[in-house]
């Protein structure tokens, strides 16, 4: 069993690692092809889609996976997955409509609206068809999903490379290439599940649907707050700074998004054994602090390396047109160390099954980020946004430390391990 779990985790980590590596190359081609202004439009559209895509998370894996494990009967699992799919699809359609309503209300130019409308189709594909991934997780068999993800990623990468080699500079063309990835993944997931599922359409069960929505509400709120906190900066920047400056900032944050992904990979690798498997709160709390210290050290070393090599990184990935991103990358890289510490500290509320704590934390981070950005961006421009990024991450770390101290005083009795090992950054 341990070998099966370890093998499944290795497949998941390999999937994420390859996506990060290939993603860096794809973004490099995108930035060079579109230039600073086109890249700014594309990244702003992606930020809108990223925020809207949090709406279908109303019925997340934290809710679905434990129930699938508790319902091994194929018929019961099929009914549960069907209801989760319907809930997510409805929320996905609502998210897509709301995103387009925001674009219309803010009177965004066609350079932003068209790619956002194309990229936004992923809102109705990733999470709804992601119920199949939850089904695989419940069976501890993630290898097919990794193969599907990498196949879709390879298809997108090939399309982007063809457009880049052909000298295409139109933002909608690259948006279409990006939109193909979730479509291919959804088709493969649907084929895989339908080939193995019961050949019946379950009847609608209102109590089950209400239970899934109710129990997933706190996780859903947490995810939406987290996504909004991570993307509010670009929404605030766009009407204030020139597009070229926004493009440089987006390039900076793209590098850091890939770098900080290492934190979630590390946490996913060590948390099941060193935190979630512990029977004593005291031991789990102590291990959370050790994991946090180790991750912060990794983050500091990586951030220092990025800061030293910032000029080379920007020149290699984005070209000389993004030269002003060098200083931004150095400043933001040092602030990203706090993300590693935050991910480590976030393991405690997950272990203690306290999603409300996570929601409160991200609400504080979102409010802090928005307030700092609104005050600092008009005078400091993109450096003000980096200040908001740093202060927001600092608030997250302080909140996490406060929870660790409070847990040390209040919770001393043993707890069973949590139902899910999904890590909330």
N, C-alpha and C positions, 0 to 999 in steps of 0.2 A: 504493500500500500504506500509506504514511504517513497519507494522508487517511482510509483505511478504519479504521486503528487509532485515529486521533484521534477520528473520528466515533463509534466504538464506546465509547471512554472517556468522551466527552461524554454519551452515553446513560446509561452507568453512574452518572456523577456526578449527572446530572439526576434519576435514579431515587432515589438516596440523599438528595439535597437535598430533594426533594419529600416523601419519607417523613419526614424530620426535621421539616419545617415543619408538615405535616398532623398528625404525631404530637403536637406540642406542643398543638395545638388539641384533639385527642382527649383527651389527659391532663387538660387544663384542664376539659373537660366532666365527665370522670370524677371528678375531685377535688371539684368543686362538687356533683355529684349524690350522691356517697357520703359526704362528710364525712371528717374525719380518721381515724376508726376504720375505716370501710368501706374507705377508700383504703388504709389500712395492711394490712388483710386481703388486698385485691386485689394490692398490690405484693409482699407476702410470698409469695403463691401464684405470682406471676410469677417471683420469684427462684428458687423451687423448680423451676419448669418450665425456666427458663433454664439451671440447672445440669444437670438431667436431659437437656436437649436437646443437651448436648455429647457424650453417649454415641454418637449416630448419626454423629458426625464421624469415626468410626474409618476411613472410606474417603473422605478429603476431596478437594477439588478439586486440591490440590497433587500428589496421586497420580494422579487420574483424567485431568486435562487433558493433561499431557505424554504419556500413553499414547495418548490419543485423537489427538493431533497426529501421533504416530508410527505410527498405524494408520489411514490414510485410507480403507481398504476398508470399505464400509458394513456388511458382514457381521461383520468383526472389531470394529468400533465398537459394533455392536448387542450382540454377545456381552459385550464389556467393560462396557457400560452396564447390561446385565441382571444381571451378577454384582455390580456396585457397588450397584445398587438392592436386590438381595436381602440383601446384607451390611448396608446402612444400615437397611432395614426391620426386620431381625432385631434390630439394636442399638436401634432406636427402640422396638420393643415391650418390650425388656428395660428401657430407660430409663423407660418409662411404668410398668411394674410396680414397679421399684425406687422410683420417686417415691411411688407409693401405699403401698408398704411402709413408707417413711419416715414418711409422714403417719399411718399406723396405729400405728407404733412410738412416735412422739412424742405420740400422742393429741391431734392437732390438732382444734380445734372445727370444727363444720360450716361456719362462716363462712369458714374457710380451706380446708378439705378439698374442699368442693363446687366452688368456683371453680378450685382447682388441678386437680381431675379433669377439668373442662371445658377449661381452657386447655391441659392436658397432651396433648390429642389432637394438638396441633401437633407434638409430638415424633415422631409416627409419619407426619407429612406433609411437613414442610419439607425435611429432609435427604434422605429416600428419593427424593422427586420432584425434588429439587435436582440429580440426575444429569443431567437435561435441561438445566439451566443450565450444567453443566460441558460438555456437548455443544455448546451455543451458544458458550461461551467458546473452545472448541477451533476453532470455525469463524469466530471473530471476528465474531459476529453476535448481540449482546446486546439488540438493539432489541425483539424479541418478548417477552423476559423482562421488560423495563421496562414494556411495555404491560400484560402480565399482572399484574405487581406493583401497578401503579397502579390497575388495574381492581379487584383484590381490596381494595386500600386504600380506594378510593372506596366500595366496598360496605360495608366495616366502618365507615367514617366516617359513612355515611348511617344505618346501624343505631344507632350510638352517639348520633347527633344526634336520631334519632326517640325513643329511650329518654329522652334528656335533656329534650327538649321535652315529652314526656308525663309528666315528673316521676317516672320510675321510680327507685327508690333501692336495688333489690335487686342485690347483688354478682353472683350467678349470671347475671342477665340480661345484664349488661355483659360477663361472661366469655364468654357464648355469642356475643355480637357479635364479640368478639376472635377466638374460635375459628373463625368463619366465614371470616376472611381467608386463613389457610393452606389451608383446604379449597377455596376458589375458585381460588387460585393453583395448587394441585396438580391440580385438574381441567383447568385451561387448559393447563398444561404437559404433562399426559398426552395430551390431545387433540392438541396441536401435534406432539408427537414420534411418536405412534402413526400419525398421518396420513402421516408421512414415513419411517417405519422399515420394515425388511423384515418381511414377514408370516410370520415363523417364530419359534419359541421355542427359543433356543439350548440345547444340552445343557450340563449342569453340568460345569465343568472345575475340579477340586480344586486343581491347581497355580496356576491364575489367581486363584482365591479366596484361597489362602494368600499369594500374592505381594501382592495388594492390601491384605490385612490387615497383613502384615509391614512393607511399605514405608510404610504410613500410620500405624504405631504411634506414632512419635515426634511427628508432627504432632498426632495424636489426644491424646496425653498433654499436649502443650503447650496445646491448646485447653481441655481439661478443667481444667487447673491455672489457666489464665487466667480462665475463667468462675467457678471456685470462689473465686479471689482477689477478683473483682469483686462477688460476691454473699454472701460469708461474713459480712459485717458485719450484714446484716439478719437472718440466721439467729441470730446471737449476740445481737442487740438484742431480738428479740421476747419472750423469756422474762424480760428484765431491766427494760425500760422500759415505761411505759404506752402503750397503743395510739395515743393521740393524738400522743405524742412520736415514736413510730415512723412515723406517717403524715407528720409534718412532715419527718422525716429522708428518707423515701422520696420526698417531693416535691422535696426538695433534690437528691437524687441523680438524679432524673428530668431535672431541668433540666441538670445537668452531663453526663449521658449524651448528651443531644442536643448540648450544646456541644462535648464532646470528640470527637464524630463528625466534626467539622470537621477534626480532625487526620488521621484515616484518609482523608478525601476529599482533603486536600492531598497526603498521601503518595502516594496512588494516582495523583494527577495529575502529580507531578514525578518520582517514582521511576523509571518506565520509561526516561526520557531521561537524567536526571542521575546515576542510580546504576546501574540494571540494564543499560544499554546500554554502559557503560564496559568497555573491554578490560583496563585496568590496575587492579590492586588499589589502588595508591597514589592514583590519580585518584578511584576510587570511594570510598575512605576519606575523602579530602579533601571530596568532595561530600556525603558523609553528614554530616560535621560542619557544613558550610554549611547544608544542609537543616535539620538539627537546630536550629541557631542561629536560622534564620528562623522555624521553626515554634514555637520557644520564645517568640520575640518576639510572634508572633501570639497565642499562648496567653496571654501575660502581659497584652497589651492587652485581649483579650477578657475575661479574668478580672477585670481591674481595672474594666472597664465593668459587668460583672455585679455585682461587689461594690458599686459606686456605686449601681446601679439595683435592688439586691436587694429593697428594700421595694416598689417599683413593680412589679417582676416577679412577686413573690408575690401581691400584691393583684390584679393583672390576671389571672394564670393560675389561682390557687387560691382567692382570696377571703380575707376577714379571719379565717376559722376556722384558717388555716394561718399565723398571724402569727409563731409561734415559729420558723418556717422561715427568717425573714429573717437572723438572726444565723448560723444554720447555713450558709446559702447564701453569705454573705460569707466565712466561714472556708474552706469547701470549694472555693469558686471559685478562691481564691489557690493552693490545693494542686493544683488541676487543671492548672496550668501545667506541672507535671512530666509529665503525661500526654502533652502535645505533644512534649516533649523525648524521652520514651521511645519514642514512635512513630517519630520521626526516627532515633534510634539503632538501632531494630530493623531498619532497612533493611540494615544491614551483615551480620548473620548470614543474612538471606534471600539477599543477593547471593552470599555465600560458601557457600551451601547447608549451613548448620550448624544444622539443627533442634534438635540436642541442646542447643545454647546457649540457644535460646528456652525449651526445657523446663526447663532448670536455672534460668533467670531467673524463670519463673513459679512454680517450686517455692519459691524464696527469697521471692518476693513473698507467696505464700500463707501460708507459715509466719510471716513477719513480721507480716502483717495479722492473722492469728488470734491470735498472741501479744500484740500490742499491744491488740487489742480485748478479749481475755480479762482483761488487766490493767487497762485504762483504763475500759472501759464500766461496770463496777459502781460506780465512784466518780464518773465524769464523764458517764455516760449517752451521749446521741447525740454530744456533743463528743468523747468518747473514741473513737467510731467514726470521726469525721472525722480524729482524730489517727492512727488506724490507716491510713486512706486516704492521708494525707499521707506517713507513714513508708514505707508499702508502695510508693508511687510513687517516693519518694526512693531506695529500694533498687534499683528497676528502672533508674533513671537512672544510678546509680553503677555498676551491673553493666554497662550498655551502654557507659559511658565506659571501663570497664576492658577490655572487648572491643575497642574501637576502638584503645586503646593497645597491646594485645597483638597485634592484627592488623598494626599499623604495624611491629612488630618481626619478626613471623614470616612473613607472607604478602606477598611482593613480586612473584611471578610472575603473568602475566596469567591470567585465568579467563574462560571463556565465560559469557555472561549466564545467569541462572537460568531454569529451566523455567517458573516461574510468577511472576506479578506480584501475587499476592494478598498484602496487607500484614497482618502479624500485629501488632496493637496492643500 
